[in-house]
């Protein structure tokens, strides 16, 4: 699994709509509105480099309101958060 963090600049008046449109893409697991130089940060998870390229250049970058992007590739994960959540599916405490 390839994980990428895509940092995005968006037209100020369209940040909520742009973020929602990105969040609806199948390769995007989360989108955050952020402070600083960038407006949005999208977490993209795909199976291959080809899928990553398609997700960024043919989907995310084509969404209206996006003005710039920078992609960071995840190299090593230091958090077990996602693994813990995956293995706990169906084992939620019952009242």
TAWOGI-V130606 format. One record per pair of residues at least 4 apart in sequence whose C-alpha atoms are under 7 Angstrom apart, sorted by the first residue. I is the first residue (numbers start at 1). J is the second residue. D is the distance in Angstrom with one decimal. If there is no record, write none. Layout:
BEGIN
i = <I,I>
j = <J,J>
d = <D,D>
END
This chain:
BEGIN
i = <1,1,1,2,2,2,2,3,3,3,3,3,4,4,4,4,4,4,4,5,5,5,5,5,5,5,6,6,6,6,6,6,6,7,7,7,7,7,7,7,8,8,8,8,8,8,8,8,9,9,9,9,9,9,9,10,10,10,10,10,10,11,11,11,11,14,14,15,16,17,18,18,18,19,19,19,20,22,23,23,23,23,27,27,27,27,28,28,28,28,29,29,29,30,30,31,31,31,31,32,32,32,33,33,33,34,34,34,34,35,46,46,47,48,49,50,51,52,53,54,54,55,55,56,56,57,58,59,61,80,81,82,83,84,85,88>
j = <45,46,47,45,46,47,48,44,45,46,73,74,43,44,45,71,72,73,74,41,42,43,44,71,72,73,41,42,43,69,70,71,72,38,40,41,42,69,70,71,38,39,40,41,66,68,69,70,38,39,40,66,67,68,69,14,15,39,65,66,67,15,65,66,67,18,65,19,20,21,22,64,65,23,31,40,24,60,28,29,30,31,44,45,46,55,42,43,44,45,43,44,45,42,43,40,41,42,43,40,41,42,39,40,41,38,39,40,41,39,51,52,51,52,53,54,55,56,57,58,59,59,60,60,61,61,62,63,66,84,85,86,87,88,89,92>
d = <6.6,5.8,4.8,5.6,5.3,5.8,6.5,5.6,4.6,6.6,6.3,5.3,5.9,5.1,6.5,6.6,5.5,4.4,5.4,6.5,5.7,4.8,6.2,5.8,5.1,6.4,5.6,5.0,6.5,6.7,5.8,4.4,6.2,6.2,6.0,4.6,6.5,5.4,5.1,6.2,5.7,5.9,5.0,6.1,6.8,5.7,4.4,6.6,5.2,5.0,6.5,5.9,5.4,5.0,6.3,6.9,5.9,6.2,5.2,4.4,5.3,6.4,5.2,6.6,6.8,5.8,6.1,5.9,6.2,6.2,6.3,7.0,6.2,6.2,6.4,6.9,6.4,6.3,5.9,7.0,6.1,5.8,5.6,5.6,6.0,6.7,6.7,5.7,4.5,6.3,5.7,6.0,6.8,5.8,5.2,6.8,5.6,4.3,6.3,5.5,5.1,6.4,5.8,4.6,6.5,6.7,5.4,5.5,6.8,6.4,6.1,6.1,6.7,6.4,6.1,6.2,6.0,6.2,5.9,5.1,6.7,5.1,6.2,4.9,5.9,5.4,6.2,6.7,6.4,6.0,6.2,6.1,6.2,6.1,6.6,6.9>
END
